[in-house]
Amino acid sequence: MTKKKIMVVEDEQALLTLQSMLLSMEDYTVEGVMDGQTALDVVETMKPDLILLDIMLPEVDGFQVCRQLKSNEATRHTGHYAYCEKEQRRPYHGRVSWSRQVHNKTIQNIDGH
């Protein structure tokens, strides 16, 4: 069986690492990128099954990435889950909890549960 591929787009290194690690432990192939432009540059070659997309990104934000994905015939049907961490100054343990919530929702969505 082919592993499902997930692209994580997150500009905060600690969250990118955490999300990538959690998803890899669930046996997904994970590609992590730290900005919207890089995500757009690699999405067609990676062909992810799902994109976890932070909305608050520098330069090309998550809304722009979504619009470009939907306007491109090659990527318009790629599933994506956009999120925004509203409280940027949360204690780290809160971020771990939040990342686990995103992780659990991702597993449910990609596996169709």
N, C-alpha and C positions, 0 to 999 in steps of 0.2 A: 504494500500500500504506500502511495506517495504521501509524504508529509505535507500538510497544509502550510502555506507561507503567509506570514504576517509581517507587514512593515509598520514599525513604530516611529512616529515623527514627534519628537519631543526635544525642546531646546535646553532643558535642564538635564545635565549629564547624569546626576544621581537617579532621577526618575527614569531616564532612558535605560540605564543599566539595570535597574530593578525590574522594570516591565519586561525587558528582553530576557532577563534571567528567569523570571516566573513563567513566561511563555515557553522558553526553551525546555524548562523542566517538565512541561506538559507535552513535550515531543513535537513542537512546532518548529519550522524553520523561521528564524527571525532575522530581519534586516532592520537595523536602527539607524536613523538619520536625524540630524539636529536642526534642519531648517526646511521650509517649504520648497525652495527651489531645488534642493538636492532630491527631495521626494519626487518632484515632477521629472527630474532628470533620470531617475533610476526605475520608476514605476513600470514603464513599458518593457524593460529588459527583465526585471524581477518577476513581473506578473503575479503580485500577491493575491491571495484569496480575500484578505482583509487588510485595511489600513487603519491603524489607531492613530488619530490625528489630533494633536494639540491645536486649539484655535489661536492661542496667543503665541505666535511665532514672529521672529524678527523678519523684516523686509517682506517676504511673501507669506502672509498669514494663512491660517487654516481655511478661512472663507474663500480666499483666492484659490487655494489648492483645490477645494471642493468644486468651485466653478470650472476650473480648467480640466479636472478629471471628468466632469460631466459633459463638457463640450468636446472631448476627444473620443472619437469612435472606439479607439483601442482600449480606453480605460473607463468608459461611461458605466459599465456594469460591474466594476470592481466595488465590492462592499467596503464601506468605511464607517467608522464610529468616531465622530468628532467630540471632543471634550475640552473643558476648560477648568483648570484648577483655580477657583475664585480667590481662595485665601493663600496668597503667595508666601506669607510668613508663618504658616503652620509649623508646629513642632515636627521634627522628622518622623516620630512615631505615627503622627496623623497622616503623613504622606505615604507611609508604608501601608496603612490601613486603606487609604484612598486608592493606592495602586492595586491592592488586592481586590477591591471592588471592581475596578476597571477590568482587571484580569479575569475575574469570575464572570462578568457580563460578556467579555470577549469569548470565553470558552463556550458559554451557552449559545451565543450568536453563530459562531463559526461551525459548531457541531450540530446546529439546528435543534437544540433542546428548548 
